[in-house]
Structure formats: C-alpha cells, structure tokens
Amino acid sequence: MTYLAVAIISLLLGSFYNVCIHRIQSGKSIVYPPSHCPSCNHTLGPLDLVPVFSYMILLGKCRYCRERISPRYPIVELLTSISYILMYKTLGLTWSFAAYSVLLGILIITTFIDIEQQIIPNILIVIGLVTGLFFSAISITTGIADALLGFCLGFGSLLIVALLAKLLIRKEGMGGGDIKLLGMIGLFLGWKLTLLTLILSIYIGGIFSLFLLLLKLKKKGDYIPFGPFISLAGFISLLWGNNIIQWYLWISS
Ligand SMILES: [Zn+2]
C-alpha cells in the first residue's frame, strides 16, 4: 500500500520537476503562471496534467495545437517514480528518506538541464548546499565533519582533474558546474561514498561515451555532459554504496 502511495506521489513530483527543468532553463518563475503548452500557450487542464498517462492518451501531442510534446516529460516522470521507489525500498519512510528526497530531486533536474543546455544552474547547487548542511548538522544524512570532508573531497578532486586537463590537453575537460555538483553531493554522502561516486562516475561516463562513439552517435572531440554521470553515480552510491565498498574490500582482501 505504501509503495502505491510512494509511486503516485513521486509521479506528481516528477511532473513538478518537469516544470522546474523547463522554467529554470528559460529563467521563469516556478509557481506562476499555471502550466501551459510551450508552443501555443494554452493553459493546461487537469486532464492534460496526469503524469505519463496524459502523454500516452494524447499520443504525445498538445490537445489544443497538436504540436508534439517532448518525450522528456513522461521520461522524467517515470524515472522520478522508479528512483523514489528504489530509495523508499532502501531507506523506508524515515527522516533520511526525506533529506535524500531533496538531493534526488536536484540530481534529476540537474541531469536533464545539463543534457539539454550543458549547464548546471547555481540555484540548484545553492539549494543542495543549504539543505545538505542542515541535514548533516542535525545528523540525519551523516555527521557534519564527514559531510564537510565529503564536500572538500568532491569539490577538490574534480578541481584537480579540471586543472590537470587544462594543463595537459589544454581543454576544458570538466566544467565548473560538475565540480560544484560533486561537492554538493559530498555534503550529503560523506567522504567514503563521495570517493565511490567519483570513481563510479568516471567508469559510467567512460563506458557510455565509448558506446556513443562506437554507435557513431558522437564524434571524437564532441562534447558529452558529465553532470548526468555524476548524478547517476551519486544515486547508486547513496542506495548501494556501502554494499559496494564492503564487497570490494572483501574481494581485495
Ligand atoms: Zn499547444
């Protein structure tokens, strides 16, 4: 029963994240005006706003102007729902679930803005830093010392990677947004899981980029945003990081 409630609430959250993705990109207010079609500006009714189902029933087109709706809308809604259900399965209905819900929301919104516009908005980082600091100060995510270590490790490690890339290959390999994002994640996860997030993001990013090159979807030298890999790695570390570390220590002992 609670799973059903989590599924429904997270679908609605996903639909809110879609609004954030669209409006943060275009610099508009998140609360006003009410949802409307980006192409014909018609205000959307309740029937147009049911997560995933509206998109399927309307066959991916606006009811008023028949313009195609981006598949990003149902994708974000489904992805949000699945990730919150997974997190609920691991954490249960606890205070840490509430704290990490904020982080997860920021990771999802950041991922899609980074894919569409290759930027990670500072406003999202700031919201993450403030909530991360708050929840570690009251020891819900991790202790404050561990959180600050996580922040320094996340921020510092990618800063070094970025400086080295600039020095060695004279290219901006790592954006400032990526550096701030991993620092912010570190504040929520503490230093151990941040180190794991860094390693996982390099692996996932490397394998994914290789596939894009092999499938000729990208050319050598094309820009591939790194933020989504950091976000995915952070999410994996949050849910299964301690198991992965234990397993790694076990096989290497
Ligand atoms: Zn329309």
Boltz pocket constraint, residues with backbone or C-beta under 6 A from the ligand:
constraints:
  - pocket:
      binder: B
      contacts: [[A, 37], [A, 38], [A, 39], [A, 40], [A, 41], [A, 42], [A, 62], [A, 63], [A, 64], [A, 65], [A, 66], [A, 67]]
      max_distance: 6.0
